[in-house]
Amino acid sequence: MPPKKKKGKKKSKKPKISKEEKARLKLEKSCEELTTQLDLYQSFLDRMNRWMKENGMKAEELFRKFDTNQDGLLSYDEFKAGMLDLDAPCNSVELHVFALQLDKDNNGRIDYLEFAKGLTFPDSDQLADGPVLRITKEEIQACPCCQLGLWKPYVEPAPRYVKILFKMATFENLRSYPGHFIKVVHSHIYVYGLISLIKEEMDIATTKMRLYLNKTREASDLLIPDKTMEEYGFRGSTRDCPQEVLLYYDFTTEVQGCPLANCDYYFTS
């Protein structure tokens, strides 16, 4: 008689996942990939924010037809259907991310009555209203070359932007003066950082540079280096439509490195 084959262990069957669950997991993964690409994600939010302000009233009229309860709230499916009817400039993944962004309470309902105002970004006070955090020791990665710890700079969770026109105060009446230039920066940048930008842009080597709010350069208009633009009232806006600011700079040329100015003897013919 032929030898009996040993029965192998039965492999445990993996639980079957429904098509709806697979689609949901795929959508969540795609949304995560979009939101982790910060530049692409910010560009998408700016694009949708501009579109909301241009089409807000039209969208509100359409959404009222979906709102059977007339409570100003829509489900995700109702919201997405309305956005497709409006030809919103986004694909299915971006539309779901957009819905999540508008769902402030995270309850699956979207308030369309605030649609025309555009996206709102949290203030620093609102960001600080979270739970009490515990102090933990940060794991610092060592540099592969020198083995010293690498410090990770602070990243603003919801940055705003300002568009600054820098003008040289002495020649502020000249339109084509090369010392006038524009930079788009974060609103939480320090004045010291703005001074560094001016030095880099104009290739100026001086330690005596000042920024002013007015071309008269009075002491009351002087910007202190250790304060941010937000502290001076410039809260900023989106990167696509930054708040416009006009600042004046002035500096004193230092001659301490000049051998002629530092000489201590007279020239004779």
C-alpha positions as CSV (number, residue, x, y, z in Angstrom):
1,M,0.0,0.0,0.0
2,P,1.3,3.5,-0.8
3,P,2.3,5.5,2.3
4,K,-0.3,7.9,3.6
5,K,0.4,11.5,3.0
6,K,0.7,13.6,6.0
7,K,-1.9,16.2,6.3
8,G,-0.3,19.6,6.5
9,K,-1.5,22.3,8.8
10,K,-4.5,24.2,7.5
11,K,-3.6,27.8,6.8
12,S,-5.8,30.3,8.5
13,K,-7.8,32.2,6.0
14,K,-7.5,35.9,5.9
15,P,-10.7,37.8,6.6
16,K,-12.3,38.9,3.3
17,I,-12.5,42.6,2.8
18,S,-15.5,44.0,1.0
19,K,-15.2,46.2,-2.1
20,E,-16.4,49.2,-0.2
21,E,-13.8,48.7,2.5
22,K,-11.0,48.3,-0.1
23,A,-12.2,51.5,-1.8
24,R,-12.2,53.3,1.6
25,L,-8.7,52.2,2.5
26,K,-7.4,53.1,-1.0
27,L,-8.9,56.6,-0.7
28,E,-7.5,57.1,2.8
29,K,-4.0,56.1,1.6
30,S,-4.3,58.5,-1.4
31,C,-5.4,61.3,0.9
32,E,-2.5,60.7,3.2
33,E,0.0,60.9,0.3
34,L,-1.5,64.2,-0.8
35,T,-1.4,65.8,2.6
36,T,2.2,64.7,3.3
37,Q,3.5,66.6,0.3
38,L,3.4,70.0,1.9
39,D,4.1,72.2,-1.2
40,L,1.5,70.3,-3.3
41,Y,-1.0,70.3,-0.5
42,Q,-0.6,74.0,0.2
43,S,-0.9,74.8,-3.5
44,F,-4.2,72.7,-3.6
45,L,-5.6,74.6,-0.6
46,D,-4.8,78.0,-2.1
47,R,-6.4,77.0,-5.4
48,M,-9.6,75.8,-3.7
49,N,-9.7,78.8,-1.4
50,R,-9.6,81.1,-4.4
51,W,-12.3,79.1,-6.1
52,M,-14.5,79.1,-3.0
53,K,-14.4,82.9,-2.8
54,E,-15.3,83.3,-6.5
55,N,-18.1,80.7,-6.6
56,G,-19.3,80.8,-3.0
57,M,-22.7,82.3,-3.6
58,K,-23.4,80.0,-6.6
59,A,-22.4,77.0,-4.5
60,E,-24.6,78.0,-1.6
61,E,-27.7,78.3,-3.9
62,L,-27.0,74.8,-5.2
63,F,-26.4,73.2,-1.8
64,R,-29.7,74.5,-0.5
65,K,-31.4,72.1,-2.9
66,F,-29.6,69.2,-1.3
67,D,-30.3,70.4,2.2
68,T,-33.6,68.8,2.9
69,N,-33.5,69.7,6.6
70,Q,-32.6,73.3,5.9
71,D,-30.1,73.3,8.8
72,G,-27.1,74.4,6.7
73,L,-25.4,71.1,6.9
74,L,-24.6,68.5,4.2
75,S,-23.3,65.0,4.3
76,Y,-20.0,64.1,2.5
77,D,-21.9,62.5,-0.4
78,E,-24.2,65.5,-0.9
79,F,-21.3,67.9,-0.7
80,K,-19.3,65.9,-3.3
81,A,-22.3,65.6,-5.6
82,G,-22.8,69.4,-5.5
83,M,-19.1,70.1,-6.1
84,L,-19.2,67.8,-9.2
85,D,-22.2,69.7,-10.5
86,L,-20.2,73.0,-10.0
87,D,-17.2,71.6,-12.0
88,A,-14.9,72.3,-9.0
89,P,-11.2,72.2,-10.0
90,C,-10.2,69.0,-8.1
91,N,-10.2,65.2,-8.6
92,S,-11.9,62.6,-6.3
93,V,-9.0,62.4,-3.9
94,E,-8.6,66.2,-3.6
95,L,-12.4,66.5,-3.2
96,H,-12.4,64.1,-0.2
97,V,-9.4,66.0,1.4
98,F,-11.3,69.2,0.8
99,A,-14.4,67.8,2.5
100,L,-12.2,66.8,5.5
101,Q,-10.8,70.3,5.7
102,L,-14.3,71.8,5.8
103,D,-15.5,69.4,8.4
104,K,-14.4,71.4,11.4
105,D,-16.1,69.3,14.0
106,N,-15.1,66.0,12.4
107,N,-18.7,64.7,12.6
108,G,-19.2,63.9,8.9
109,R,-21.3,67.1,8.2
110,I,-20.2,70.2,6.3
111,D,-21.6,73.7,7.0
112,Y,-22.1,75.2,3.5
113,L,-23.3,78.6,4.8
114,E,-19.7,79.6,5.5
115,F,-18.6,78.5,2.1
116,A,-18.3,81.9,0.5
117,K,-15.8,83.0,3.2
118,G,-13.2,80.6,2.0
119,L,-11.0,78.4,4.0
120,T,-10.2,79.6,7.5
121,F,-6.8,78.9,9.1
122,P,-6.5,78.5,12.9
123,D,-5.1,81.3,15.0
124,S,-2.1,80.6,17.3
125,D,-4.5,80.9,20.2
126,Q,-6.8,78.2,18.8
127,L,-3.8,76.0,18.2
128,A,-2.8,76.3,21.8
129,D,-6.2,75.2,23.1
130,G,-5.3,71.5,22.8
131,P,-4.8,69.0,25.6
132,V,-1.9,69.5,28.1
133,L,1.2,68.0,26.7
134,R,3.8,66.1,28.6
135,I,7.5,67.0,28.4
136,T,9.5,64.3,26.7
137,K,13.1,63.9,25.6
138,E,13.5,64.4,21.9
139,E,15.3,61.7,20.0
140,I,18.0,63.6,18.0
141,Q,19.5,61.9,15.0
142,A,23.3,62.0,14.8
143,C,25.1,63.4,11.8
144,P,26.6,60.5,9.8
145,C,29.9,62.5,9.3
146,C,30.6,64.3,12.6
147,Q,28.2,62.3,14.9
148,L,26.8,65.5,16.3
149,G,23.1,65.8,17.0
150,L,21.0,67.5,14.3
151,W,18.5,70.0,15.5
152,K,15.1,70.0,13.8
153,P,13.8,73.6,13.3
154,Y,10.3,74.5,14.3
155,V,7.7,74.1,11.6
156,E,4.7,76.5,11.7
157,P,1.5,74.3,11.4
158,A,-0.6,76.9,9.6
159,P,1.7,79.5,8.1
160,R,0.4,82.8,6.7
161,Y,2.2,84.9,4.1
162,V,3.0,88.6,3.5
163,K,4.3,90.2,0.3
164,I,6.8,92.9,1.3
165,L,7.9,95.7,-0.9
166,F,11.3,96.8,0.4
167,K,12.3,100.4,-0.5
168,M,15.6,102.1,0.2
169,A,14.4,105.1,2.2
170,T,16.9,107.6,0.7
171,F,15.7,106.9,-2.9
172,E,12.1,105.9,-2.3
173,N,10.9,108.4,-4.9
174,L,12.8,106.6,-7.7
175,R,10.7,103.9,-9.3
176,S,13.5,102.0,-11.1
177,Y,16.0,102.1,-8.3
178,P,17.6,98.6,-8.0
179,G,17.4,98.8,-4.2
180,H,13.6,98.3,-4.4
181,F,12.5,94.7,-4.4
182,I,9.7,92.4,-3.4
183,K,9.8,89.2,-1.2
184,V,7.1,86.9,-0.1
185,V,7.7,85.6,3.4
186,H,5.9,84.0,6.4
187,S,4.1,86.4,8.7
188,H,5.9,84.8,11.7
189,I,9.3,85.8,10.4
190,Y,11.4,88.0,12.7
191,V,12.5,91.5,11.7
192,Y,16.1,90.2,12.0
193,G,15.3,87.7,9.3
194,L,14.0,90.5,7.0
195,I,17.2,92.4,7.6
196,S,19.2,89.3,6.6
197,L,17.1,89.0,3.4
198,I,17.9,92.6,2.5
199,K,21.7,92.0,3.0
200,E,21.6,88.9,0.9
201,E,19.5,90.5,-1.9
202,M,21.6,93.7,-2.1
203,D,25.0,92.2,-1.1
204,I,25.4,94.7,1.7
205,A,28.0,94.1,4.4
206,T,26.9,96.2,7.4
207,T,25.8,95.6,10.9
208,K,23.9,99.0,11.0
209,M,20.7,98.4,9.1
210,R,17.3,99.4,10.2
211,L,13.7,98.8,9.0
212,Y,10.9,101.4,9.3
213,L,7.2,101.5,8.7
214,N,7.3,105.0,7.3
215,K,9.7,106.8,4.9
216,T,10.2,109.5,7.5
217,R,12.3,107.0,9.6
218,E,11.2,108.3,12.9
219,A,11.9,106.4,16.1
220,S,8.3,105.4,16.5
221,D,8.3,103.7,13.1
222,L,11.5,101.6,13.8
223,L,11.0,97.8,13.7
224,I,12.7,95.9,16.6
225,P,14.7,92.9,15.3
226,D,13.5,90.5,17.9
227,K,9.8,91.0,17.0
228,T,7.8,89.2,14.3
229,M,5.6,90.7,11.6
230,E,2.5,89.3,13.3
231,E,3.5,91.2,16.4
232,Y,3.4,94.4,14.4
233,G,-0.2,93.6,13.2
234,F,0.6,92.0,9.9
235,R,-1.3,88.7,10.2
236,G,-0.8,87.6,6.6
237,S,-3.0,85.6,4.3
238,T,-2.7,82.6,2.0
239,R,0.4,82.1,-0.2
240,D,-1.7,82.6,-3.3
241,C,-3.0,85.9,-2.1
242,P,-0.5,87.3,0.5
243,Q,-1.0,90.5,2.5
244,E,0.9,93.4,0.9
245,V,3.2,95.4,3.1
246,L,5.5,98.3,2.4
247,L,8.7,98.7,4.5
248,Y,11.6,101.1,4.2
249,Y,15.2,100.3,5.1
250,D,18.3,102.3,5.7
251,F,21.9,101.5,6.7
252,T,25.2,103.1,7.5
253,T,28.3,102.1,5.5
254,E,31.1,100.9,7.7
255,V,34.7,101.8,6.7
256,Q,36.5,99.8,9.4
257,G,38.0,97.5,6.8
258,C,39.4,100.3,4.6
259,P,43.2,100.7,4.9
260,L,43.0,104.4,3.8
261,A,40.4,105.3,6.4
262,N,42.3,103.4,9.1
263,C,45.8,104.8,8.4
264,D,47.3,106.8,11.3
265,Y,49.9,108.9,9.3
266,Y,49.9,111.7,6.8
267,F,50.6,111.4,3.1
268,T,53.3,113.7,1.8
269,S,54.0,114.6,-1.8
